[in-house]
Amino acid sequence: MRFPVDEIWVEKEAEESYVTRRILGSVKSAKVLRDVEIDAESARIDMNPDPLVKGKKVLKLVHYKGAFVKSCPGTKTYLCCGLKILNIGQGCPIDCRYCALQVYFNNPVMEVYVNFEEMLNQLKVFLACAPPDHFFRFCTGEFTDSLALDDYTSYAVPLAEMFSGRNNATLEFKTKTDFIEPLLRLDNSRNIILSFSVNAPGFSKSEEIRAISLRRRLIAAGRSASHGFKVGFHFDPIVPFDGWEEEYSKTIDAIFDAVRPGSIAWISMGVLRFVPDLKDVVTSRFGPVRYFYDSFAPGLDGKLRLSRNRRTAIYRSLAQRIRSYSADVLIYLCMESNSIWRESLGLDMRNNDQLIKLLDDAAKLSL
């Protein structure tokens, strides 16, 4: 299955890429615009009442000139897990109403970086030049969904093969899809973690527009585990709507019904936080979205956050539900302080190095 694309924009420097030729050869119904036509079409999209609606059906093929290997854009004021980002593109065909990408990028269309060989070379050089005692956790799902466009790009399998057999790195694919079939055909599942973004069932259905259903994601997680992959689950954002505790518990129950605890690399949690401008963007697109009008206040990183007491209570509740199934599954918090870790999970996470080691040790279990 693939998400539909109405238009493909081809930048001049992307014309000769074999990835460009492959994408154009596999998509017969989309309108193709070349470099000289892109600016005019881009201006037309920008004049649309909701450019993101149009942009989520436009693939822009780009010869990327920046660094493909990046550090996760964390913050000095909260604990950060030291994740490395492999930057395969930006933008996503899924339209979650809460999505932070709505405010972070100026261009509403989806960009695919087609100079794939350069990406692989940068990755090879990075890993080859790294100190021998360093371990790296990579993920492709920071600025886009890791697998939502893979039926066009076919990047997942060669990237997975790049990590196969390495003892100093793992690669995490993070997705709201069930597009795992090519990866299930790999001979070796080591070094690869297939992770699924999850939420409460009703919230996922109403707020994660065009995402694959939560049920199908969990079926895919179960199949991934059956093929030997370690799997991860990311509850982010957690939103405390009326009845949240029961609804999120349903998702936790469904996770452990689908996957044995020994196959789970980690479960992360992060309560909704956002830069102030996101609320205005969301309101302009969808009207007033109720959960953005909760009692938020600026955090140390400038993002709006719920009170520490509420966040702690939420994390503690969900962690207790997870612990009712397994005392050993790793739970970690995304962008929280040591005091929140201590009060909600009972862990004294004093600095980034402690958190990095915790996750590195968990990732190494997939090797």
C-alpha positions as CSV (number, residue, x, y, z in Angstrom):
1,M,0.0,0.0,0.0
2,R,1.2,3.6,-0.6
3,F,-0.2,7.0,0.2
4,P,-1.5,8.7,-2.9
5,V,0.6,11.4,-4.7
6,D,-1.0,13.9,-7.1
7,E,2.2,15.7,-8.1
8,I,5.9,15.1,-8.2
9,W,8.2,18.0,-8.4
10,V,11.7,17.3,-9.7
11,E,14.5,19.8,-8.8
12,K,17.1,20.3,-11.6
13,E,19.9,18.7,-9.6
14,A,17.7,15.7,-8.8
15,E,16.9,14.9,-12.4
16,E,19.7,12.3,-13.0
17,S,19.3,10.4,-9.7
18,Y,18.4,6.7,-10.1
19,V,16.0,7.3,-7.2
20,T,14.2,9.9,-9.2
21,R,14.0,7.6,-12.2
22,R,12.6,4.8,-10.1
23,I,10.0,7.0,-8.5
24,L,8.8,8.5,-11.8
25,G,8.8,5.0,-13.4
26,S,6.6,3.6,-10.6
27,V,4.0,6.5,-10.5
28,K,2.1,6.9,-13.7
29,S,-0.8,8.9,-12.5
30,A,0.9,11.9,-10.9
31,K,1.5,15.2,-12.6
32,V,5.3,15.8,-13.0
33,L,6.7,19.3,-12.8
34,R,10.3,20.1,-13.6
35,D,12.5,22.7,-12.0
36,V,11.3,25.7,-14.0
37,E,7.7,25.0,-13.0
38,I,8.2,24.4,-9.3
39,D,8.3,28.0,-8.1
40,A,5.0,28.9,-9.7
41,E,3.3,25.8,-8.4
42,S,4.8,26.4,-4.9
43,A,3.3,29.9,-4.9
44,R,-0.1,28.5,-5.8
45,I,0.0,26.0,-3.0
46,D,1.0,28.8,-0.5
47,M,-2.1,30.7,-1.5
48,N,-4.3,27.7,-0.7
49,P,-6.4,28.2,2.5
50,D,-4.6,25.1,3.9
51,P,-1.3,24.5,2.0
52,L,-0.6,21.4,4.1
53,V,-3.6,19.5,2.7
54,K,-2.3,20.0,-0.8
55,G,1.3,19.5,0.2
56,K,0.7,16.1,1.6
57,K,0.0,14.8,-1.8
58,V,3.1,16.4,-3.4
59,L,6.5,14.7,-3.5
60,K,9.4,17.1,-4.1
61,L,12.6,15.2,-5.2
62,V,15.6,17.1,-3.8
63,H,19.4,16.7,-4.1
64,Y,20.1,17.4,-0.5
65,K,23.2,19.4,0.3
66,G,23.2,19.2,4.0
67,A,24.4,16.7,6.6
68,F,22.4,13.4,6.5
69,V,23.7,12.4,10.0
70,K,22.4,14.8,12.7
71,S,22.0,14.7,16.4
72,C,18.5,14.7,17.8
73,P,17.4,18.4,18.3
74,G,17.0,18.0,22.1
75,T,17.3,20.7,24.7
76,K,19.9,21.5,27.4
77,T,17.1,22.0,30.0
78,Y,15.7,18.4,29.9
79,L,17.3,15.0,29.7
80,C,18.1,13.9,26.1
81,C,18.7,10.3,25.0
82,G,21.6,11.0,22.5
83,L,19.8,9.7,19.5
84,K,21.3,10.1,16.0
85,I,19.1,11.1,13.2
86,L,19.5,9.8,9.6
87,N,17.8,12.5,7.6
88,I,16.1,10.9,4.7
89,G,13.6,13.7,3.9
90,Q,11.1,15.9,5.6
91,G,7.3,16.0,5.7
92,C,4.8,13.3,6.0
93,P,1.6,12.1,4.2
94,I,-0.1,11.5,7.6
95,D,-1.8,14.6,9.0
96,C,-1.9,14.3,12.8
97,R,-3.7,17.3,14.2
98,Y,-1.1,17.7,16.9
99,C,2.0,17.3,14.7
100,A,4.9,19.7,15.5
101,L,6.1,19.5,11.8
102,Q,3.2,21.8,10.9
103,V,5.1,24.7,12.4
104,Y,8.8,23.7,12.0
105,F,9.0,23.7,8.1
106,N,8.3,26.5,5.7
107,N,7.6,24.2,2.8
108,P,4.3,22.4,3.0
109,V,5.2,19.7,0.4
110,M,7.0,16.4,1.3
111,E,10.6,16.3,0.4
112,V,12.5,13.1,-0.5
113,Y,16.3,13.3,-0.6
114,V,17.3,11.4,-3.7
115,N,21.1,11.5,-3.5
116,F,20.9,8.2,-1.6
117,E,24.4,7.1,-2.3
118,E,25.7,10.3,-0.7
119,M,23.6,9.5,2.3
120,L,25.0,6.0,2.6
121,N,28.6,7.3,2.1
122,Q,28.1,9.9,4.9
123,L,26.8,7.2,7.1
124,K,29.7,4.8,6.3
125,V,32.3,7.5,7.0
126,F,30.6,8.5,10.3
127,L,30.6,4.9,11.6
128,A,34.1,4.2,10.3
129,C,35.6,7.3,12.0
130,A,33.8,6.8,15.3
131,P,35.8,5.9,18.3
132,P,35.7,2.1,18.7
133,D,34.1,2.3,22.1
134,H,31.2,4.5,21.0
135,F,27.7,3.0,20.3
136,F,25.1,4.8,18.2
137,R,21.3,4.6,18.0
138,F,20.1,5.9,14.7
139,C,16.5,6.7,13.7
140,T,15.0,7.9,10.4
141,G,11.7,9.0,11.9
142,E,12.5,12.5,13.2
143,F,11.4,14.8,10.3
144,T,9.2,12.3,8.5
145,D,7.6,8.9,9.1
146,S,10.3,6.2,8.6
147,L,8.2,4.0,6.4
148,A,5.2,6.1,5.1
149,L,7.0,6.9,1.8
150,D,9.1,3.7,1.5
151,D,7.0,2.2,-1.2
152,Y,8.2,5.2,-3.4
153,T,11.8,5.4,-2.1
154,S,12.7,1.8,-1.2
155,Y,15.2,3.1,1.3
156,A,14.4,0.9,4.3
157,V,16.0,-2.3,3.2
158,P,19.4,-1.0,2.0
159,L,19.6,1.1,5.1
160,A,18.8,-1.9,7.3
161,E,21.5,-3.9,5.4
162,M,24.0,-1.1,6.1
163,F,23.6,-1.8,9.8
164,S,23.6,-5.6,9.6
165,G,26.5,-7.2,11.5
166,R,27.7,-4.0,13.0
167,N,28.5,-4.1,16.7
168,N,28.5,-0.3,17.3
169,A,25.1,0.8,15.9
170,T,21.4,0.1,15.6
171,L,18.8,1.6,13.3
172,E,15.3,2.3,14.5
173,F,12.4,2.8,12.0
174,K,9.6,4.7,13.7
175,T,6.2,4.7,12.0
176,K,2.4,5.1,12.2
177,T,2.0,2.6,9.3
178,D,2.2,-1.2,8.9
179,F,4.4,-1.0,5.8
180,I,6.9,-3.6,7.1
181,E,6.8,-6.3,4.3
182,P,10.1,-5.5,2.7
183,L,11.9,-5.5,6.0
184,L,10.3,-8.9,6.9
185,R,12.1,-10.4,3.9
186,L,15.6,-9.5,5.3
187,D,17.7,-12.5,6.3
188,N,19.0,-10.8,9.4
189,S,16.9,-8.8,11.9
190,R,19.8,-7.9,14.1
191,N,20.6,-4.2,14.6
192,I,17.1,-3.2,13.5
193,I,14.3,-2.0,15.8
194,L,10.9,-1.5,14.4
195,S,9.0,1.0,16.5
196,F,5.4,2.1,16.3
197,S,3.9,5.4,17.5
198,V,0.8,4.6,19.5
199,N,-1.9,6.5,21.3
200,A,-5.3,5.9,22.9
201,P,-7.6,4.1,20.4
202,G,-10.3,6.8,20.0
203,F,-7.7,9.6,20.1
204,S,-5.6,7.9,17.4
205,K,-8.7,7.4,15.2
206,S,-9.8,11.0,15.4
207,E,-6.5,12.9,15.6
208,E,-4.1,10.9,13.4
209,I,-5.6,11.6,10.1
210,R,-4.7,9.1,7.4
211,A,-2.5,7.1,9.8
212,I,-2.8,3.4,9.6
213,S,-5.2,2.2,12.3
214,L,-3.8,1.4,15.7
215,R,-5.0,-2.2,15.4
216,R,-3.1,-2.7,12.2
217,R,0.1,-1.1,13.7
218,L,-0.1,-3.6,16.6
219,I,-0.6,-6.5,14.2
220,A,2.5,-5.3,12.4
221,A,4.4,-5.1,15.7
222,G,3.4,-8.7,16.4
223,R,4.5,-9.9,13.0
224,S,7.8,-8.0,13.3
225,A,8.5,-9.6,16.7
226,S,7.7,-13.0,15.2
227,H,10.3,-12.4,12.6
228,G,12.9,-11.8,15.2
229,F,12.9,-8.0,15.3
230,K,13.0,-6.0,18.5
231,V,10.1,-3.6,18.6
232,G,9.5,-0.3,20.3
233,F,6.4,1.7,21.2
234,H,6.2,5.5,21.5
235,F,3.4,7.1,23.4
236,D,4.0,10.7,22.3
237,P,2.0,12.8,22.7
238,I,0.0,11.6,25.6
239,V,-3.1,13.8,26.0
240,P,-5.1,13.7,29.2
241,F,-8.6,14.0,27.8
242,D,-11.6,12.9,29.8
243,G,-11.3,9.2,30.4
244,W,-7.6,9.1,29.3
245,E,-6.5,6.6,31.9
246,E,-8.9,3.9,30.8
247,E,-8.3,4.6,27.1
248,Y,-4.5,4.5,27.3
249,S,-4.7,1.4,29.4
250,K,-6.5,-0.3,26.5
251,T,-3.6,0.4,24.2
252,I,-1.1,-1.0,26.8
253,D,-3.3,-4.1,27.1
254,A,-3.4,-4.4,23.3
255,I,0.4,-4.1,23.1
256,F,1.1,-7.0,25.4
257,D,-1.6,-9.0,23.7
258,A,0.3,-8.5,20.4
259,V,3.9,-8.8,21.5
260,R,5.7,-10.7,24.2
261,P,7.7,-8.5,26.7
262,G,11.0,-10.1,25.7
263,S,10.6,-8.7,22.1
264,I,10.1,-5.1,23.3
265,A,13.2,-2.9,23.1
266,W,11.6,0.0,24.9
267,I,8.4,2.0,25.5
268,S,8.7,5.7,25.6
269,M,6.3,8.3,27.0
270,G,5.9,12.0,26.4
271,V,3.1,14.2,27.5
272,L,2.0,16.8,24.9
273,R,4.2,19.8,24.7
274,F,4.5,22.3,21.9
275,V,6.0,25.7,20.8
276,P,3.3,28.4,21.2
277,D,3.0,29.0,17.4
278,L,1.7,25.4,16.9
279,K,-1.6,26.2,18.6
280,D,-2.3,29.0,16.1
281,V,-1.4,26.8,13.1
282,V,-3.7,24.0,14.4
283,T,-6.5,26.4,15.1
284,S,-6.3,27.9,11.6
285,R,-6.4,24.4,10.0
286,F,-8.9,22.6,12.2
287,G,-10.6,25.2,14.4
288,P,-10.3,25.1,18.2
289,V,-8.8,21.7,19.2
290,R,-9.9,21.2,22.8
291,Y,-6.7,19.7,24.2
292,F,-4.6,22.7,23.1
293,Y,-6.7,24.8,25.5
294,D,-5.7,22.8,28.6
295,S,-3.7,24.5,31.5
296,F,-0.4,24.8,29.7
297,A,2.5,27.0,30.9
298,P,5.9,27.7,29.5
299,G,8.5,25.1,30.4
300,L,12.3,25.6,30.7
301,D,12.7,25.0,26.9
302,G,10.0,27.6,26.0
303,K,7.5,24.9,25.0
304,L,4.1,24.9,26.6
305,R,3.7,22.1,29.1
306,L,1.2,20.8,31.6
307,S,2.1,21.1,35.3
308,R,4.8,18.8,36.6
309,N,2.2,17.2,39.0
310,R,-0.1,16.2,36.2
311,R,2.7,14.9,34.0
312,T,4.1,12.9,36.9
313,A,0.6,11.4,37.6
314,I,0.2,10.4,34.0
315,Y,3.5,8.8,33.6
316,R,3.1,6.9,36.9
317,S,-0.3,5.6,36.0
318,L,0.8,4.3,32.6
319,A,4.0,2.9,33.9
320,Q,2.1,0.9,36.6
321,R,-0.1,-0.6,33.8
322,I,3.0,-1.6,31.8
323,R,4.6,-3.0,34.9
324,S,1.5,-5.2,35.5
325,Y,2.6,-7.1,32.4
326,S,6.4,-6.9,32.8
327,A,8.8,-5.7,35.5
328,D,11.7,-5.7,33.0
329,V,10.5,-3.8,29.9
330,L,12.4,-0.5,29.6
331,I,10.3,2.6,30.0
332,Y,11.8,6.0,29.3
333,L,10.5,9.5,29.2
334,C,11.1,12.0,26.4
335,M,12.4,15.4,27.3
336,E,11.7,15.4,31.0
337,S,13.7,16.4,34.1
338,N,15.3,14.1,36.6
339,S,12.7,15.0,39.2
340,I,9.9,13.8,36.9
341,W,11.8,10.6,36.2
342,R,12.3,10.0,40.0
343,E,8.7,10.8,41.0
344,S,7.0,8.9,38.2
345,L,9.3,6.0,37.5
346,G,11.4,5.8,40.6
347,L,14.6,6.2,38.6
348,D,17.3,8.7,39.5
349,M,18.3,9.9,36.0
350,R,20.8,12.6,36.8
351,N,22.3,13.3,33.4
352,N,22.2,12.6,29.7
353,D,25.0,10.0,30.0
354,Q,22.9,7.9,32.3
355,L,20.0,7.9,29.9
356,I,22.2,7.3,26.9
357,K,23.7,4.2,28.6
358,L,20.3,2.9,29.6
359,L,19.1,3.0,26.0
360,D,22.3,1.9,24.5
361,D,22.3,-1.2,26.7
362,A,18.7,-1.9,25.6
363,A,19.6,-1.5,21.9
364,K,22.6,-3.8,22.2
365,L,20.2,-6.7,23.1
366,S,19.1,-6.7,19.4
367,L,22.7,-7.4,18.3
